Amino acid sequence: MKHRSLLLLPVLALLAAGCATGERWSASGGNKEIGVVRLSYEYPESQEPVMNEIKADRIADNRCSTWGYERAELIPGVLRDCSIEDGNRCSVWKVTREYRCANEQGPTLAGNWAR
């Protein structure tokens, strides 16, 4: 029985580490008027994390909801910028993704640009 418990320890440690990475997403900007939310995380050059996409979607949905929109829709692609340069290399990267806030009648961006 002791041996089984010891085998579970590495698995539990990996699961805990996987959950912790989802906490790194944070709201990093946006624009309420046109309904765009930005979420970002930073990581050291040699340690790009596996991020929890569902956590990011929830944060964006929550932000859009507080702004009076019904949902957040992912805008494809990510922005990757160097946050901290160390000589000719980047020691800390910042990854940003954007969401469009939308209502039942469709994305808000198109409606705001048509006005």
C-alpha positions as a LaTeX table, in Angstrom:
\begin{tabular}{lrrr}
\hline
Residue & $x$ (\AA) & $y$ (\AA) & $z$ (\AA) \\
\hline
Met1 & 0.00 & 0.00 & 0.00 \\
Lys2 & 2.88 & 2.38 & 0.78 \\
His3 & 4.33 & 1.84 & $-2.69$ \\
Arg4 & 1.08 & 2.88 & $-4.35$ \\
Ser5 & 1.00 & 6.08 & $-2.33$ \\
Leu6 & 4.54 & 6.90 & $-3.38$ \\
Leu7 & 3.63 & 6.37 & $-7.04$ \\
Leu8 & 0.76 & 8.83 & $-6.73$ \\
Leu9 & 2.91 & 11.66 & $-5.39$ \\
Pro10 & 4.52 & 12.60 & $-8.75$ \\
Val11 & 1.13 & 12.44 & $-10.48$ \\
Leu12 & $-0.46$ & 14.71 & $-7.88$ \\
Ala13 & 2.45 & 17.15 & $-8.13$ \\
Leu14 & 2.02 & 17.36 & $-11.91$ \\
Leu15 & $-1.73$ & 17.90 & $-11.59$ \\
Ala16 & $-1.18$ & 20.68 & $-9.04$ \\
Ala17 & 1.38 & 22.34 & $-11.30$ \\
Gly18 & $-1.01$ & 22.17 & $-14.26$ \\
Cys19 & $-3.75$ & 23.86 & $-12.29$ \\
Ala20 & $-1.43$ & 26.59 & $-11.09$ \\
Thr21 & $-0.55$ & 27.69 & $-14.63$ \\
Gly22 & $-4.16$ & 28.70 & $-15.27$ \\
Glu23 & $-3.88$ & 31.36 & $-12.59$ \\
Arg24 & $-1.37$ & 33.37 & $-14.61$ \\
Trp25 & $-3.91$ & 34.83 & $-17.04$ \\
Ser26 & $-4.87$ & 38.36 & $-16.10$ \\
Ala27 & $-6.83$ & 41.18 & $-17.68$ \\
Ser28 & $-4.27$ & 43.48 & $-19.26$ \\
Gly29 & $-6.37$ & 46.06 & $-21.02$ \\
Gly30 & $-9.11$ & 46.51 & $-23.52$ \\
Asn31 & $-11.74$ & 48.98 & $-24.54$ \\
Lys32 & $-15.29$ & 48.94 & $-23.17$ \\
Glu33 & $-16.64$ & 51.20 & $-25.91$ \\
Ile34 & $-15.69$ & 48.88 & $-28.76$ \\
Gly35 & $-15.95$ & 45.74 & $-26.63$ \\
Val36 & $-12.40$ & 44.36 & $-26.73$ \\
Val37 & $-10.79$ & 42.56 & $-23.78$ \\
Arg38 & $-7.08$ & 41.74 & $-23.56$ \\
Leu39 & $-5.64$ & 38.98 & $-21.37$ \\
Ser40 & $-1.94$ & 38.35 & $-20.83$ \\
Tyr41 & 0.59 & 36.23 & $-19.04$ \\
Glu42 & 4.37 & 36.47 & $-18.74$ \\
Tyr43 & 6.99 & 33.76 & $-18.56$ \\
Pro44 & 10.78 & 33.38 & $-18.46$ \\
Glu45 & 12.44 & 32.66 & $-21.79$ \\
Ser46 & 13.18 & 29.00 & $-21.10$ \\
Gln47 & 9.92 & 28.08 & $-19.32$ \\
Glu48 & 6.90 & 28.67 & $-21.55$ \\
Pro49 & 3.93 & 27.34 & $-19.56$ \\
Val50 & 0.99 & 25.34 & $-20.80$ \\
Met51 & $-1.88$ & 27.71 & $-20.15$ \\
Asn52 & $-5.46$ & 26.92 & $-19.20$ \\
Glu53 & $-7.49$ & 28.21 & $-22.16$ \\
Ile54 & $-10.81$ & 27.63 & $-20.37$ \\
Lys55 & $-9.65$ & 29.91 & $-17.53$ \\
Ala56 & $-8.82$ & 32.64 & $-20.07$ \\
Asp57 & $-12.23$ & 32.28 & $-21.71$ \\
Arg58 & $-13.95$ & 32.61 & $-18.32$ \\
Ile59 & $-12.00$ & 35.73 & $-17.40$ \\
Ala60 & $-12.89$ & 37.32 & $-20.75$ \\
Asp61 & $-16.57$ & 36.33 & $-20.42$ \\
Asn62 & $-16.65$ & 37.86 & $-16.94$ \\
Arg63 & $-15.07$ & 41.13 & $-18.11$ \\
Cys64 & $-17.50$ & 41.41 & $-21.05$ \\
Ser65 & $-20.40$ & 40.63 & $-18.74$ \\
Thr66 & $-19.43$ & 43.41 & $-16.32$ \\
Trp67 & $-19.37$ & 45.77 & $-19.31$ \\
Gly68 & $-22.96$ & 44.77 & $-20.24$ \\
Tyr69 & $-22.22$ & 42.32 & $-23.04$ \\
Glu70 & $-23.47$ & 38.74 & $-23.22$ \\
Arg71 & $-20.27$ & 36.87 & $-24.08$ \\
Ala72 & $-16.65$ & 37.03 & $-25.20$ \\
Glu73 & $-15.47$ & 35.63 & $-28.52$ \\
Leu74 & $-11.80$ & 34.83 & $-29.05$ \\
Ile75 & $-10.09$ & 36.84 & $-31.78$ \\
Pro76 & $-7.72$ & 34.30 & $-33.42$ \\
Gly77 & $-3.98$ & 34.66 & $-32.85$ \\
Val78 & $-1.79$ & 35.93 & $-30.03$ \\
Leu79 & 0.60 & 38.82 & $-29.58$ \\
Arg80 & 4.01 & 37.93 & $-28.18$ \\
Asp81 & 6.29 & 40.74 & $-27.01$ \\
Cys82 & 9.48 & 40.91 & $-25.02$ \\
Ser83 & 8.84 & 42.34 & $-21.54$ \\
Ile84 & 12.42 & 42.26 & $-20.26$ \\
Glu85 & 15.43 & 42.34 & $-22.55$ \\
Asp86 & 18.81 & 41.07 & $-21.42$ \\
Gly87 & 21.36 & 42.21 & $-23.96$ \\
Asn88 & 20.41 & 40.70 & $-27.30$ \\
Arg89 & 17.95 & 38.20 & $-25.89$ \\
Cys90 & 14.57 & 38.32 & $-24.22$ \\
Ser91 & 14.52 & 37.01 & $-20.68$ \\
Val92 & 10.77 & 37.48 & $-20.07$ \\
Trp93 & 8.03 & 37.17 & $-22.70$ \\
Lys94 & 4.50 & 38.56 & $-22.54$ \\
Val95 & 1.74 & 36.77 & $-24.43$ \\
Thr96 & $-1.56$ & 38.57 & $-25.05$ \\
Arg97 & $-4.79$ & 37.35 & $-26.56$ \\
Glu98 & $-7.81$ & 39.44 & $-27.44$ \\
Tyr99 & $-11.53$ & 38.81 & $-27.18$ \\
Arg100 & $-14.43$ & 40.62 & $-28.79$ \\
Cys101 & $-17.43$ & 41.22 & $-26.53$ \\
Ala102 & $-20.69$ & 40.35 & $-28.24$ \\
Asn103 & $-24.43$ & 40.37 & $-27.77$ \\
Glu104 & $-27.19$ & 38.21 & $-29.26$ \\
Gln105 & $-27.38$ & 40.29 & $-32.44$ \\
Gly106 & $-23.71$ & 39.66 & $-33.21$ \\
Pro107 & $-20.26$ & 41.11 & $-32.55$ \\
Thr108 & $-20.26$ & 44.63 & $-31.19$ \\
Leu109 & $-17.27$ & 45.81 & $-33.18$ \\
Ala110 & $-19.15$ & 45.78 & $-36.49$ \\
Gly111 & $-22.07$ & 47.64 & $-34.95$ \\
Asn112 & $-19.85$ & 50.36 & $-33.47$ \\
Trp113 & $-17.89$ & 50.86 & $-36.68$ \\
Ala114 & $-21.08$ & 51.23 & $-38.73$ \\
Arg115 & $-22.26$ & 54.21 & $-36.70$ \\
\hline
\end{tabular}
